[in-house]
Amino acid sequence: MKRSATGAPLVLLLIEDNAVHAEMVMRSFEQHKVSNIIKHVEDDQAGN
């Protein structure tokens, strides 16, 4: 898991309005052993 300069785990923000695409991205992260916290929102307004 990647960590910030302070040692805190990095949180990845996935902004994707298509549920199928979001699931594909999440699976890819899992397959590539990305263990960071991943937050998924459906639009950029929710990501702010």
Backbone as numpy.savetxt, mean C-alpha at the origin, in Angstrom:
# Nx Ny Nz CAx CAy CAz Cx Cy Cz
11.13 -5.27 5.87 10.30 -4.11 5.87 11.18 -2.87 5.87
10.87 -1.96 4.99 11.59 -0.69 4.95 11.14 0.17 6.12
12.06 0.95 6.64 11.75 1.82 7.78 12.18 3.24 7.47
11.53 4.16 8.12 11.86 5.57 7.95 13.16 5.88 8.71
13.60 7.11 8.60 14.82 7.52 9.29 14.68 7.41 10.80
13.44 7.49 11.29 13.21 7.38 12.74 13.06 5.93 13.19
13.06 5.01 12.24 12.92 3.60 12.57 11.49 3.08 12.49
10.55 3.98 12.24 9.15 3.56 12.13 8.92 2.85 10.80
8.05 1.85 10.77 7.75 1.18 9.50 7.12 2.15 8.51
7.50 2.03 7.24 6.91 2.87 6.21 5.52 2.35 5.87
4.59 3.27 5.70 3.23 2.93 5.30 3.08 3.30 3.84
2.63 2.36 3.02 2.39 2.62 1.60 0.93 2.94 1.41
0.63 4.00 0.66 -0.74 4.39 0.38 -1.06 4.02 -1.06
-2.01 3.12 -1.23 -2.45 2.67 -2.55 -3.77 3.36 -2.85
-3.78 4.24 -3.84 -5.00 4.92 -4.26 -5.43 4.29 -5.58
-6.51 3.52 -5.53 -7.00 2.79 -6.71 -8.51 2.62 -6.58
-9.24 3.13 -7.56 -10.70 3.05 -7.50 -11.26 1.75 -8.06
-10.44 0.96 -8.71 -10.89 -0.31 -9.26 -10.48 -1.42 -8.30
-11.47 -2.10 -7.71 -11.19 -3.13 -6.70 -10.33 -4.27 -7.26
-10.56 -4.64 -8.51 -9.78 -5.72 -9.12 -8.32 -5.31 -9.26
-8.09 -4.09 -9.70 -6.71 -3.59 -9.83 -6.03 -3.51 -8.48
-6.76 -3.04 -7.46 -6.18 -2.94 -6.12 -5.79 -4.32 -5.62
-6.63 -5.32 -5.84 -6.33 -6.68 -5.41 -5.09 -7.22 -6.14
-4.96 -6.91 -7.43 -3.78 -7.35 -8.18 -2.51 -6.73 -7.59
-2.56 -5.45 -7.24 -1.40 -4.78 -6.66 -1.05 -5.40 -5.31
-2.08 -5.62 -4.48 -1.86 -6.21 -3.16 -1.25 -7.61 -3.28
-1.73 -8.40 -4.21 -1.15 -9.75 -4.43 0.29 -9.65 -4.87
0.58 -8.70 -5.73 1.96 -8.52 -6.20 2.88 -8.16 -5.04
2.41 -7.27 -4.17 3.20 -6.94 -2.98 3.48 -8.19 -2.15
2.46 -9.00 -1.94 2.63 -10.24 -1.17 3.62 -11.18 -1.84
3.49 -11.36 -3.16 4.38 -12.26 -3.89 5.83 -11.80 -3.83
6.02 -10.50 -3.76 7.38 -9.95 -3.71 7.85 -9.68 -2.29
7.10 -10.23 -1.33 7.50 -10.18 0.09 7.60 -8.76 0.63
6.74 -7.86 0.14 6.67 -6.50 0.68 5.88 -6.60 1.97
6.52 -6.32 3.08 5.87 -6.51 4.38 5.45 -5.20 5.03
5.56 -4.10 4.29 5.15 -2.81 4.84 3.64 -2.78 5.04
3.20 -1.85 5.86 1.77 -1.64 6.04 1.24 -0.96 4.79
0.15 -1.49 4.23 -0.41 -0.95 3.00 -1.83 -0.49 3.29
-2.09 0.79 3.06 -3.43 1.37 3.22 -4.02 1.57 1.84
-5.21 1.05 1.61 -5.87 1.20 0.33 -7.06 2.13 0.47
-7.12 3.14 -0.39 -8.29 4.01 -0.49 -8.72 4.03 -1.95
-10.00 4.37 -2.16 -10.55 4.28 -3.51 -10.42 5.57 -4.34
-10.14 6.69 -3.70 -9.96 7.91 -4.48 -8.98 8.84 -3.78
-8.50 9.82 -4.54 -7.48 10.71 -3.99 -8.00 11.58 -2.86
-9.30 11.84 -2.80 -9.85 12.64 -1.72 -9.73 11.91 -0.39
-9.94 10.58 -0.42 -9.80 9.78 0.81 -8.33 9.67 1.22
-7.42 9.83 0.27 -6.00 9.71 0.56 -5.40 10.94 1.20
-6.14 12.03 1.22 -5.61 13.28 1.81 -5.74 13.29 3.30
